[in-house]
Amino acid sequence: MKITKRAFIKASAAAVATLPLSQSVFAADNSASLTTDKAATLSDITASSRPITVNERKARIKKAQSLMAKANIAAMILEPGAAMDYFTGIQWWRSERLTAVVIPREGDIAVLCPFFEEPSIRESLKVGDDVRVWQEHESPFALVKQILLDRGVEKGQLAFEHSVRYFVLDGVMSLMGDMQHTSADPITQGCRMFKSDHEIALMHKANEITLRAYQHVYANLALGMSQQDVNQLMSSAQAQLGGSGIWTMALFNEASAYPHGSKQAQTINNGSVVLMDCGCAVQGYQSDISRTFVFGEPSKKQQKIWQTVRKGQQIAFEKAQIGVPAGAVDDAVRAYYQSQGLGPEYQLPGLSHRTGHGIGMEGHEPVNFVHQEQTLLQAGMCFSDEPGIYIPGEFGVRLEDCIYMTDKGPRWFTTPPDSLESPIGALAVL
């Protein structure tokens, strides 16, 4: 299935020997080179990617309960989405009929759902066996109250995950008069922000799929192709390689000057800029890679802007060290761009969006590489590194590769390309 990046969030290997930037040694020692073959057969490469285990989910719940104890939170409520999946494995959607998970500070978790949905809910539930149902004429909020009372929760702070809808919060709190509602972000982010080795491995595989798909697309670009043609090519390639939750975005010519494109129809001509931003998931964990190509011979200006973006990407990577505020990464890139006559700040021509965002089960997660973000970088955090440059009326360039933080600093999931002549990059070895 092909969807846009915006909708998804709201719901030529590198020539290593000639890398001019400081990561040339890293790429030479830690990259798995991929070949570009126009006639390459694409097949599923995810057979070795194992799902998150029951024991891992139990450990996540235990950590959440520990964080609740430290924050003096009595219980936490989740609706369907990434957080519910993270803790329980339940993969469901939201409707006017409430399905929710209650995680108490002490004791077992509980799930509530409409009576007729119970068999389907249990299909993906991985932990816990307390599933309670409500009938169409009954209040699901009364069921939440009963779950809490059964666990001795009558007063204190009740935390709601940040995406829980207001009618749910209001309905529950109207019955829990001795409790106060608060944000569950310290709990959910305190767990989800720091990825395990297993989670990083799944993200690595997702990035491998997207990078291989880029190779296939780049080898098959042709004069006269529409943006839809390229999107379909990329979507199909990621699907054949085993990706799920696929999204693609291809922007040509002037449309590439707008980070999420325009409605104007564009086709590939000689000298066209082709900016792509695409990703997929493996066992629920995301990739997010952007590449910018020029069809035919690039102009000197296209070459210069492309290399400036690549340098900005490298500056971000080198600034992203343990203990550094996340906002300082964005500041370092903007300082360099301003020295090149771009900006300042978010002004165009220049970088009109943040330098990067957190990533994991969702394409965009806290925290971001953005001005004034004071969160300190720690091991286990994962980010996109994507400091594009956009010139209204002409073209834009974005290069995006994701990184994960280790106790020794950042590592690439995919090493960026270093020239328009070899614009794919390489898969980094974990």
C-alpha positions as a printed Julia matrix, in Angstrom:
430×3 Matrix{Float64}:
   0.0     0.0     0.0
   1.31    3.45   -0.87
   0.51    6.44    1.3
   2.09    9.83    1.74
   4.51   10.57    4.55
   2.13   13.13    6.02
  -0.75   10.65    6.12
   1.4     7.93    7.55
   2.57   10.09   10.49
  -0.75   11.36   11.28
  -2.01    7.55   11.24
  25.14    2.77   -6.97
  26.41    2.06   -3.51
  28.7     4.72   -2.12
  32.17    4.74   -3.63
  33.82    4.24   -0.27
  37.4     4.72   -1.35
  36.65    8.22   -2.57
  34.48    9.51    0.31
  35.65   13.08    0.95
  34.08   13.54    4.39
  35.23   12.34    7.78
  33.04    9.25    7.69
  35.07    7.67    4.88
  36.94    5.46    7.35
  33.7     4.51    9.08
  32.08    3.62    5.77
  35.06    1.58    4.66
  35.14   -0.42    7.88
  31.45   -0.7     8.69
  29.45   -0.68    5.47
  27.79   -3.51    3.59
  28.02   -2.45   -0.04
  24.94   -2.9    -2.2
  25.01   -3.14   -5.96
  22.76   -1.37   -8.42
  21.32   -3.63  -11.08
  18.6    -2.45  -13.43
  17.36   -6.0   -13.9
  17.78   -7.03  -10.25
  15.2    -9.41   -8.84
  13.71   -8.11   -5.61
  12.77  -10.63   -2.94
  11.83  -10.61    0.74
  14.88  -10.05    2.97
  13.06  -10.07    6.34
  13.05  -13.8     7.13
  15.56  -13.38    9.96
  13.72  -10.45   11.58
  12.06  -11.86   14.68
   9.15  -10.06   16.36
   9.29   -8.53   19.82
   8.93  -11.32   22.37
   6.51  -11.75   25.27
   9.37  -11.4    27.73
  10.42   -8.13   26.13
   6.91   -6.76   26.51
   6.78   -7.88   30.14
  10.07   -6.09   30.77
   8.63   -2.94   29.18
   5.6    -3.07   31.48
   7.86   -3.6    34.49
   9.93   -0.56   33.5
   6.76    1.51   33.02
   5.58    0.51   36.49
   8.95    1.48   37.94
   8.71    4.9    36.27
   5.16    5.29   37.57
   6.37    4.62   41.1
   9.07    7.3    40.76
   6.56    9.8    39.35
   3.87    8.94   41.91
   1.43    7.89   39.18
  -1.18    5.31   40.17
  -2.05    3.98   36.71
  -1.77    4.73   33.01
  -4.38    4.53   30.24
  -3.61    3.88   26.57
  -5.74    3.88   23.43
  -4.9     1.92   20.25
  -1.71    3.09   18.61
   2.03    2.66   18.88
   2.14    2.83   22.7
  -0.52    0.14   23.1
   1.3    -2.05   20.6
   4.63   -1.39   22.34
   3.44   -2.72   25.69
   0.83   -5.33   24.73
   1.2    -6.23   21.06
  -2.42   -5.18   20.4
  -2.76   -3.78   16.9
  -6.08   -2.05   16.64
  -7.72    1.15   15.48
  -9.73    3.89   17.15
 -13.44    4.43   16.75
 -16.28    5.84   18.83
 -16.25    2.5    20.7
 -13.5     2.56   23.31
 -10.77   -0.05   23.36
  -8.13    0.73   25.99
  -5.35   -0.71   28.11
  -4.94    0.06   31.79
  -1.46   -0.38   33.27
  -1.46    0.03   37.06
   1.6     0.93   39.1
   1.22   -2.45   40.78
  -0.51   -5.56   39.52
  -1.55   -6.95   36.17
  -2.57   -4.92   33.16
  -6.13   -5.07   31.83
  -7.73   -4.57   28.43
 -11.26   -3.38   27.8
 -13.1    -3.5    24.5
 -16.56   -3.91   22.99
 -17.97   -7.4    23.52
 -18.02   -8.28   19.83
 -14.37   -7.23   19.36
 -12.88   -9.48   22.04
 -11.85  -12.38   19.75
 -10.12   -9.97   17.36
  -8.39   -8.09   20.18
  -7.05  -11.33   21.63
  -5.49  -12.24   18.28
  -2.72   -9.68   18.71
  -2.63   -9.43   22.53
   0.73  -10.8    23.7
   0.69  -10.18   27.47
  -1.99  -10.34   30.13
  -5.26  -12.26   30.23
  -7.62   -9.8    31.89
  -9.79   -8.75   28.97
 -13.07   -7.14   29.96
 -15.91   -6.33   27.61
 -18.73   -3.85   27.52
 -22.04   -4.07   25.69
 -23.41   -1.4    23.39
 -25.76    0.02   26.04
 -23.07    0.1    28.75
 -20.45    2.71   29.66
 -16.85    1.73   28.92
 -15.76    4.36   31.44
 -17.49    2.47   34.24
 -15.47   -0.55   33.16
 -12.24    1.47   33.44
 -13.28    2.5    36.94
 -13.94   -1.1    37.93
 -10.53   -2.21   36.62
  -8.88    0.5    38.7
 -10.89   -0.32   41.83
 -10.01   -4.02   41.47
  -6.35   -2.99   41.65
  -6.84   -0.76   44.65
  -6.59    2.45   42.64
  -9.05    5.02   44.0
  -6.99    8.17   44.37
  -3.79    9.76   43.16
  -2.65   10.57   39.64
  -4.12    8.85   36.6
  -1.89    9.27   33.53
  -3.19    9.4    29.96
  -0.96    8.79   26.94
  -0.7    12.05   25.0
  -2.82   10.91   22.04
  -5.77    9.67   24.13
  -8.88   11.54   22.98
 -10.54   14.11   25.2
 -13.89   12.29   25.42
 -12.04    9.31   26.91
 -10.2    11.4    29.49
 -13.38   13.29   30.36
 -15.47   10.13   30.61
 -13.02    8.37   32.9
 -12.29   11.36   35.12
 -16.0    12.08   35.6
 -16.17    8.78   37.5
 -12.86    9.09   39.37
 -13.55   12.15   41.51
 -10.69   11.49   43.95
  -8.07   11.26   41.19
  -6.2    13.86   39.16
  -5.3    13.36   35.52
  -1.77   13.91   34.26
   0.39   13.21   31.22
   1.81    9.72   30.7
   4.66   11.12   28.6
   7.28   10.6    31.34
   6.29    6.93   31.34
   5.74    6.19   27.66
   8.66    8.29   26.45
  10.82    7.04   29.3
  10.36    3.57   27.82
   9.98    4.12   24.07
  12.66    6.77   23.58
  15.45    4.31   24.36
  15.67    1.47   21.86
  16.98   -2.0    22.67
  19.42   -3.88   20.47
  16.48   -5.84   19.09
  14.55   -2.7    18.18
  17.63   -1.21   16.52
  18.11   -4.41   14.52
  14.53   -4.2    13.23
  15.01   -0.56   12.26
  18.26   -1.5    10.54
  16.43   -4.07    8.43
  13.72   -1.55    7.54
  16.41    0.89    6.44
  18.07   -1.83    4.37
  14.79   -2.42    2.55
  14.32    1.27    1.78
  17.92    1.71    0.63
  17.74   -1.32   -1.68
  14.48   -0.01   -3.07
  16.16    3.33   -3.81
  18.83    1.51   -5.76
  16.17   -0.19   -7.83
  14.31    3.06   -8.47
  17.45    5.02   -9.33
  18.44    2.37  -11.87
  15.02    2.59  -13.5
  14.36    6.35  -13.66
  13.39    7.38  -17.19
  12.62   10.52  -19.14
   8.95   11.48  -18.92
   8.15    9.58  -15.73
   5.56   11.21  -13.47
   5.8    11.51   -9.71
   3.11    8.84   -9.46
   5.19    6.49  -11.64
   8.18    6.83   -9.31
   6.06    6.49   -6.18
   4.56    3.27   -7.5
   8.0     1.94   -8.43
   9.33    2.68   -4.95
   6.28    1.3    -3.19
   6.42   -1.93   -5.17
  10.14   -2.37   -4.53
   9.79   -1.97   -0.76
   6.87   -4.39   -0.72
   8.8    -7.03   -2.67
  11.71   -6.66   -0.24
   9.4    -7.38    2.7
   8.48   -3.92    3.98
   5.08   -3.13    5.44
   3.35    0.16    6.22
   5.01    1.58    3.12
   4.94    5.28    2.3
   6.61    7.19   -0.5
   7.01   10.74   -1.7
   8.64   11.77   -4.99
   9.04   15.47   -5.81
  10.41   16.72   -9.13
  11.76   20.03  -10.36
  10.21   23.09   -8.64
   8.08   20.85   -6.41
  11.25   19.68   -4.68
  11.65   23.2    -3.24
   8.69   22.48   -0.93
   9.47   19.86    1.73
   6.14   18.07    1.22
   5.61   19.02   -2.41
   2.82   20.75   -4.3
  -0.2    19.73   -6.38
   1.46   20.73   -9.65
   2.03   17.82  -12.04
   5.72   17.23  -12.7
   7.61   14.89  -15.0
  11.26   13.95  -15.34
  13.2    15.99  -17.87
  16.9    16.3   -18.54
  18.39   18.09  -15.54
  15.38   17.4   -13.32
  15.89   17.25   -9.58
  14.22   14.14   -8.16
  13.79   14.4    -4.38
  12.42   11.31   -2.65
  11.44   10.71    0.97
  10.35    7.15    1.7
  10.13    4.47    4.33
   8.57    1.25    5.56
   8.34   -0.92    8.66
   9.7    -4.29    9.76
   7.89   -5.86   12.72
   6.49   -2.41   13.47
   9.78   -0.46   13.37
  10.35    2.31   10.85
  12.84    3.49    8.28
  13.0     7.02    6.89
  15.46    7.85    4.11
  15.57   10.77    1.69
  17.62   10.9    -1.48
  18.02   13.6    -4.11
  19.04   12.7    -7.66
  19.53   14.73  -10.81
  18.38   13.09  -14.02
  21.1    13.7   -16.57
  23.9    16.21  -16.1
  23.6    18.3   -12.9
  24.23   22.02  -13.03
  26.97   23.64  -10.96
  24.31   25.11   -8.67
  22.67   21.72   -8.16
  26.07   20.23   -7.36
  26.9    23.0    -4.89
  23.59   22.82   -3.03
  23.73   19.03   -2.89
  27.22   19.13   -1.39
  26.2    21.84    1.07
  23.34   19.64    2.28
  25.71   16.69    2.58
  28.1    18.79    4.63
  25.23   19.93    6.85
  24.22   16.31    7.38
  27.77   15.48    8.45
  27.9    18.44   10.83
  24.71   17.19   12.48
  26.14   13.69   12.81
  29.36   14.92   14.4
  27.54   17.28   16.79
  25.19   14.52   18.02
  27.28   13.29   20.94
  26.24   11.85   24.3
  25.26   14.61   26.72
  24.75   17.27   24.03
  21.34   19.02   24.01
  19.35   17.85   20.98
  18.76   21.48   19.96
  22.49   22.08   19.58
  22.52   19.71   16.59
  20.04   21.93   14.76
  21.94   25.07   15.78
  25.24   23.72   14.42
  23.73   23.05   10.99
  22.06   26.47   10.78
  25.3    28.2    11.75
  27.07   26.49    8.87
  24.29   27.25    6.39
  24.32   30.9     7.42
  28.06   31.0     6.77
  27.21   29.89    3.23
  24.73   32.74    2.74
  21.63   30.66    3.49
  18.9    31.46    5.98
  19.31   32.74    8.62
  17.25   30.53   10.89
  14.23   29.16    8.98
  14.32   31.7     6.16
  14.59   30.64    2.53
  16.68   29.86    0.61
  17.78   27.62    3.44
  16.48   25.05    5.89
  12.8    25.65    6.69
  12.27   22.65    8.99
  14.03   21.0    11.92
  17.25   19.1    11.28
  15.79   15.79   12.44
  13.22   13.92   14.49
  13.06   10.92   16.76
  12.03    7.65   15.14
  11.07    4.14   16.18
   7.64    2.53   15.98
   6.38    5.85   14.65
   7.98    7.83   11.85
   8.11   10.91   14.07
   8.73   10.51   17.79
  10.17   12.73   20.53
  12.71   14.23   20.76
  13.7    16.4    17.79
  16.85   18.03   16.51
  15.28   21.47   16.73
  16.31   24.85   18.16
  15.86   25.15   21.94
  15.3    21.42   22.54
  17.17   20.86   25.81
  16.86   17.07   26.12
  20.34   15.59   26.4
  21.33   12.87   23.95
  21.62    9.42   25.48
  22.42    5.92   24.3
  19.45    4.17   22.67
  17.92    7.29   21.15
  17.28    7.18   17.39
  16.94   10.15   15.03
  16.66   11.18   11.42
  19.44   13.47   10.15
  17.91   15.5     7.31
  19.03   19.14    6.94
  17.64   19.98    3.51
  18.03   23.21    1.55
  15.11   24.65   -0.43
  15.22   27.36   -3.1
  11.67   28.5    -3.93
  10.92   28.52   -7.65
  13.96   26.4    -8.45
  14.59   23.16   -6.57
  15.3    21.59   -3.19
  17.76   19.01   -1.91
  17.23   16.73    1.07
  19.46   13.9     2.21
  18.18   11.89    5.13
  19.72    8.98    6.96
  18.84    7.77   10.43
  21.22    7.38   13.34
  21.18    5.6    16.67
  23.07    6.72   19.73
  25.58    4.45   21.45
  27.54    5.2    24.61
  30.39    6.19   22.28
  28.32    8.5    20.11
  26.2     8.28   16.95
  26.16    5.47   14.42
  24.48    5.42   11.02
  21.81    2.92   10.01
  22.72    3.82    6.42
  25.82    5.79    5.5
  25.0     8.78    3.31
  26.17    9.14   -0.29
  28.87   11.69   -0.99
  28.23   12.7    -4.57
  25.5    13.07   -7.17
  27.45   10.65   -9.32
  26.95    7.88   -6.73
  23.87    9.07   -4.86
  22.63    6.0    -2.98
  24.97    5.47   -0.04
  25.5     2.19    1.77
  24.07    0.01    4.51
  26.06    0.39    7.72
  26.89   -2.76    9.67
  25.48   -2.89   13.21
